Amino acid sequence: MTVSKHKMKILEEIIEFENENTELDFKAIQYDKIKFENLLKDLISMANAKTENDRFIIVGLKHKPNGERQFLGINNDFIDEASYQQLVHNNIEPELNFDYFPFEFKDKKFGVFKIFGCIDPPYMMKKDFGKLKAGESFIRKGSHQTRILRKDIDYFIERKISKGYFNGEISVYTHQLGNKEFNIKHIPFKDKPSEKARLEITKLIKEKEIVENSNDKNLLFKGLNFNHSYIVPTPYEKRNLETLKENLEQLDKTYEDDDEYFIYEESANKFNFKIFNHSEKYIEDASIELKIDKKNIFVCNKIISKPVKYNHFLDLHSSPTNSFSYENMNYPTVKETEKEYIITEIIGDLKHQIEQDVFTVPLRILLNPDPTEKKAFVQIKIFGKNLKTPITEELILIF
């Protein structure tokens, strides 16, 4: 194995200055066939050490507890790496990665075991070998070697799970990155279809009452239309006084669907926001939950479809159908408690480096006529299969 100058310098410093620790062990004598049992135990211990770094066993150096060291080197034949690889492959599971190579320093030849890529602990005996039994496992802690305990296994399991977790950065914003506010407009109730009709009918009634009280019989009959269509509704100005008064009394009922559509769809604030995954990893099976205080806000739980045109003359009316429209089928799920709205949406895999809207169909939000505050907070939680805990964010509704 060829060792770069940089790695040579590191090994020289390890041999000359480092003390034994979790990642480093010194051995005075080479592992010959008689010591193969010790080698298996030492390699298992190193592979199970609680560190992410490479681990080393340096052969040919005697290290004392007080820090003194003797550079003995390996004086007999250097054992080939292939012999050790075969031994480890046959007796340790899962597969343990290591290199073994000679290293010259201070006119001595040392043997270097480099244990690396230990991503699947606990490592253990695959079968009986000497006094070692199948299933036995060891771990290095500091400069000591002990048997694996239950708490060590718990640690390995937790580490494996956590490595699969998403730990990148997520941004949630409204119009552009960094913007956390969304402006909520007031509903123009004076522009409701029923209010516009009320003004028109009231004006016409006054005009026709003036005509009725006059002596001009031609003006009196001007408000009657004997040639209107029975399919197309008669305009208000063509109706007689009695009909207009009846229309005025029935106004709220007549325009109920039109008003509902105007308020909850045409005038509603279409609320959506964006999410951006800055990392190089997906959030798997992502979903999102919003909570909004009910004090000054109303959140629609469905889309109100545009009503079919009403025939005022024939009293023909067809109510809108909401259930199976694309927008209703893709509208966020809205539930409410006594104090808040809870809105949920399934996102799916949240891809990295791609901006996306959270809602397929924007949420419909209305502001109460007399709000007691000037803003409301939107508490956000993002869930995912590979999130250990939900990601929390916040947006602000300004009104």
Secondary structure as UniProt FT lines:
FT   HELIX           5..17
FT   TURN            22..23
FT   STRAND          24..27
FT   HELIX           33..35
FT   HELIX           36..47
FT   STRAND          55..59
FT   STRAND          61..63
FT   TURN            65..66
FT   STRAND          69..71
FT   HELIX           81..91
FT   STRAND          92..93
FT   STRAND          98..105
FT   TURN            106..107
FT   STRAND          108..115
FT   STRAND          124..125
FT   TURN            130..131
FT   TURN            134..135
FT   STRAND          138..141
FT   TURN            142..143
FT   STRAND          144..147
FT   HELIX           150..163
FT   STRAND          170..173
FT   TURN            177..178
FT   STRAND          181..183
FT   HELIX           189..191
FT   HELIX           193..212
FT   HELIX           217..220
FT   HELIX           221..223
FT   HELIX           236..238
FT   HELIX           241..249
FT   HELIX           251..254
FT   HELIX           256..261
FT   HELIX           262..266
FT   STRAND          269..271
FT   STRAND          274..277
FT   STRAND          283..293
FT   STRAND          297..299
FT   TURN            312..315
FT   TURN            323..324
FT   HELIX           326..329
FT   STRAND          333..336
FT   STRAND          340..350
FT   TURN            352..353
FT   STRAND          356..357
FT   STRAND          363..367
FT   STRAND          375..383
FT   TURN            385..386
FT   STRAND          391..398
//
